[in-house]
Amino acid sequence: MGLHRLSSVTIGVPDVEATLAYYREFGLARDDGGWLSTLDGGRQLRVVRAPTRRLVSVSIGADDEDDLGRIASALGAIGVPSTVDGRGLRATEPVTGARVEVEVSPRIAAPVVGPTPDNGPGRPDRGTGRAPAVLREGPVRPRKLGHVVIGSVDQAATQRFFAEGIGLKVSDEVPGLASFMRCSTDHHNVLVTSAPVTFLHHTSWQVDDVDEIGRGATRMLEDHPERHVWGLGRHHIGSNFFWYLRDPAGTFSEYYSDMDCVVDDALWKPEVWDEAKSLYSWGPPPPPSFVEPEDLAALMTGSHRAS
């Protein structure tokens, strides 16, 4: 099936302007109608008004209209209705209520960036030059939206919708807890976790390298140390470097780089991991609020409001 990109997400928040200001500072460019853009992916984040923070919709790119018909048939086979009109398909994930759109769209044409020379033991690849990373002064700009993480009260059913219905491929799993699924060559674009209430855990944004992660997070924390959640570290599943921050609505946003790529499905072997290995390879231990955000109880009772 010709899925090739996570095109965009729409998130609902109580305070739209405060959230837009946060993500502009995070490095996304303001567009019209509540949209924000990345360097390579274009319009990839839309912010709309909602009484509590939530994932409103996800848009996935497909190669041609034939893909839409195949997806509609697959959704019908698992009992999920969908509509196909023009160049798009619309369906609602039954457990989380998130709207999923699959649209015929061009693939992301990212520029090819040469490797940064790194010195190593007995290997002075950089010669007499200073490390380029320490000379960077401009703002950090995410290249693209990498993935979205959704908490579901029925993780297996939500996984079935995305994998068997929409056609995402499972890269790795933590049984009963999480499923890492992809609609591109990235290790994962949609991650569904088991949760006591439906909620949006985080969105993740690709930057060039680990230095951009550090520069971006440092700048975001200069006047707002309360934004810090977890990092710097490296995940085990997916292999990416990470740093997580908290937006004004309470949703986490992640800078990441160096994620595993699945360029040939036949050569990738999905694995089953235990929970101990699922979060990170190195870095500070995750705070309890990363696994169970501080507003989770309020979301369960419907009393959550942005602080």
Secondary structure, DSSP 8 states (H G I E B T S, - for coil): --EEEEEEEEEEES-HHHHHHHHHHHT-EE-STTEEEETTTEEEEEEEE-SS-EEEEEEEEESSHHHHHHHHHHHHHTT--EEEETTEEEEE-TTT--EEEEEE--------------EETTEETTTTS--GGGG--S-----EEEEEEEEESSHHHHHHIIIIII--EEEEEETTTEEEEESSSBS-SEEEEE-SS-EEEEEEEE-SSHHHHHHHHHHHHSS-GGGEEEEEEE-SSS--EEEEEE-TTS-EEEEEE---B-S-GGG---EE--HHHHS-SBSS---HHHHS-TTHHHHHHT-----
